[in-house]
């Protein structure tokens, strides 16, 4: 039988449980939200590719790893703080802390250590600008979004979405040691993409959010208003997605791909607004493909240009 320790009081009767005395490595990996981390790593990498200038390949690889570690730190801190509501929600009940695999104290310590290490080491490997942006990302996700906004306002995703939008800016800064309008546009694509993406998800799991009193937009404003807001934000994200082409730091290949993906995005958003069956799920799934496709197009274009020159 696995040894257990007494859990920390999380002010929830259903949260009183025993935790593993010796968590497994896979539990700590799960704390870092690897699926979310993969998107962070990808967009940060594209930010590096899109940035003017060169970076030593070994240092670039180290920077990407550290950005990933910083993202994982954010995930661990989020799971530590949200454990009391995660245990009540079907989608999150199997996470390491509510499942009893990692204690809240271990999750907190893990997140803090990763936060400090990733920021300090990125400053040494790359530059202070990128390290400062990584620190801001961790703080924004863990403190501003998770601890402050998430349980207080339906604008949690709108404002808190900034945390997920910083990675390409961090990648850009790792190469250039600067924040430019181009990197801000890459930030803007993800920032504007986040609300329709997460609101589509929240339409699917509205009852879960109601159960734990998290004021997601469908819970507070209703389904119809959420559908309207999804369409409005989709009308903003699509032109922002095409903007790199018109600004001149992306070519025709990117322009065509981003316009095509954006058109499909708008079609799905329109279906959601009109209340078509399962349109919210379709938009949620396609929105992931959209973001991946737009950044992949930019990255592939930059790689191809580098091979030609």
N, C-alpha and C positions, 0 to 999 in steps of 0.2 A: 504494500500500500504506500502511496506517495505521501511523504511528510507534508504537513500543512502549517501555516502560521495564521494568527488572528488577523483579520482584515481591519483596515482603517475605517472608521465610521464615516459613511458618505451620506448620512441623514436620509437614508432610504431603507425601509424595512426589507424590501426585496433584494437589497444590495448586501445584506449581511451574509457573508459566505466565507469559505476558507480558500486560501491561495496556495499555489505550489511553493514550497520552500526553495526549490531549485528550478526556476523557469528554463525552458529549452531555448536554443538559439532561434528556432523558427518563430517562437513567441515574440522575441524582440524584433525580428524582421517584420512580423505582422504589425507591430506597433508603428513601424515607419511608413505604413501605408504604401507598399511597393507599387501598386497600380497607379496611384496618384504620383508617386515619385518618378515613374517612368515617363510620364508626360512632362513633368518638370525638367528632367534631364534632357529630353528631346528638344523642348523649346529653348532651353539654355544653350544647347549645342548649336542649334540653328542661329541663335543670336550671335554666337562666336563666328560661325561661318559667314554671316551677313555683314559683320563688322569689317570696316576697312583696316588693313594692317595684318600682321602675322604674329603668331604666338608659338613659342617652342612646343612641339607636339607633346612632349612629356609633361610640361607644365600645364598645357591645355587639358590633357587627360586628368591630371591631378585636380585641376580646377573643377572639372565636370563631376568628379567623384565627390569633392567637397560640397558642391552645390546640392548633390543628391543627399549627402549626409545632413545638410541643413534642412532640406525638405523633410527628411525622415525625422529630424528633431521636432519639427512643427507637428508632424503626425502624432508623435509620442506624447507631446504636451497636450494636444487636442484630446487624445484618448484618455489621458489621465484626468483632465478636467471634466470631460463629458461622460465619464463612466456611469454616473448615477442615472442618466437618461438613456445611455446606450443599452443598459441592461433591460430597459422597458420596451425597446423598439426591436421589431423582428429583424430588420435589416442590419442592425449593429450588435445584437445580443451575443454573437459569437466572437466578438473582438476580444483580444487577450485579457483585458482587465475585467469586464463583466463576465467573461467565461471562467474566471478564476485561475487563469494561467499565469498572470503577472499581477503583483500587488500594486496598488496606486503609488506607493512610495518608490518602488522600483521603476515604474513607468516615468514618474517625475524625475528621478535621478538620471535615468537614461536620457531623457529629453534634454535636460539641462547640460549634461556632459557633452552630448552631441552638438548642442547649440554653440557652446563656447569653443569647442575644438574646431568645428567647421568654419566659424567666422575668423578665428585667429589664424588658422592655417591658410585660409583663402587669402587673407591679407599678406601673408608671407609668400605664397605661391604666385599670386597674381598682383593685386594692388589694393590699396585702402578703399578705393571707390567701390569695387565689386564686393569687398568684405562688408562695407557699410550697408550696401543694398541687401546683402544676404541677411545681415542682422535685422534690418528693417522688415524684411519678409517674414522672418521667424516671429518677431514681435507682433507684427500686424495679424498674422494668422492665429497665434496662441493667445495674445492679450486682447487685441482690438476686436477680432471676429469672435473667437471662441468664448472668451470670458466676458466681454462687454456686449457686443451686438447680437449674438445669436439668440439669446433668450429675452431680448428686450425690444426688438424692432423688426418689422417685416422687411426693412431695408438691409438686413444683415448680409444677404448675398450680394447686394449691389455694392455696398461699401467694402465688405470683407473680401469681395472678389479681387481686390487689388493684390492680396497676398499671392494668389495664383498667377497673377499677371507679371510679376517681377522677374521670373527666371530668364526670359530672353534679354531683358535689360541688364541682368547680372552678367550673362554671357558676353554681351556687347561690351560692357565695362571692363570685363576681364582682359579683353584684347586692347581696348582703346584708352582705358583709365578715364572714361568720360561718360556723361549722359547726354545724348543728342536727340534731335527731333525724330530721327529714324528709329532709335530704340524706344522712344516714347510711343510711336505708332505701333510697334510690335507689342508693347505693353497694352495699348488701347484695344487691339484686336481681342486679346484674352479677357480684358476687363469688361468689354461690352458683350462678349460671348457668354460669360459666366451666368448672368441672370436668366436668359432663356434656357440655357442648359440645365441649371439647377431647378428652375421653376417647373420645367417639364417633368423632372424627377419628383418634385414635391407634389405635383398633381397625382402621380402614381402612388405615392405613399402618404397621402394627406392624413389618413387616420392615425398613422404612427406619430406624426408631429402633433396632432390634436391630443393624443394620449399623454404626451410628455410636456404639453403646453409650450412648445416652441412656436413662436409667432411667424411661421413661414407665410408667405403671401396668400396661398389658397386658404389657410386657416383663418387669417385675419380679414382679408378683403373678399374672399370667395373665389370660386372657380372661374366665373366669367371675367372678373377683373384681372385675374392672373393670365388668362388666355390673351386678353387685350395687351397686357404689359409684355408678354412674350413676343407678340407681333411687333410692338413698338421698338423693343430692343433689337429685334432681328433686323428691322429696317435701318438701324444704326450700325450694327456689326458688319453687315455686308459691304457697304462702301468703305468702311475702315479697313476691311480685309483686302480690298482692291488698292487702297491708297499707296502701298509701297511701289506699285507699278507707276502710278502717276507722279510720285515723288522722285522717281528715277533710280532708286536703289534696288529695283527688281525689274526683270525684263518681260518680254512678251509671253514667254512660257508661263511665268507666274501670273501675269495678268489674265490670261485665258483660263487657267485652272481656278484661280480665286473667284473669277466671275461666274464660272460654271457651278462651282460648289456653292457659291453664295445664292445663286438662283434657286438651286434645289433647297437650300436652307429656308429661303423665303416661302417656297411652296409648302414645305412642312409646317412652318410657322402659321401660314394662312389656314391650313387644315386644322391646326390646333385652335386657332381663333374661331373657326366655324364649328368646332365641336365634333369633328369627325371621330369615329370610333378608333381607339388606340393611337390617335395622332400624337398624343403626348409621348408615348413610348417610342414611336418612330422618330420624332424630333430629337428626343434624348439620345438615342443611339446614333442618329446621323450627325448630331452636333459634335460628337467625339471624332467621327470620320472627317467632318469639316475642318476642325482645328488641326488634326493630324495632316490632312491633305494640303492645307494652306502652308503650313510650316515646312512640310516635306518638299513642296514645290519650290519654295524659296531656297531651302538647303541644297536640293539637287541642282538647281540653276547655278548657284554659287560654285558648287563642285565642278560642274561642267565648264563654267567660265574659267576656273582655275586650271583645268586640264588643257583648255585651248590656249591660254596665255602661257 
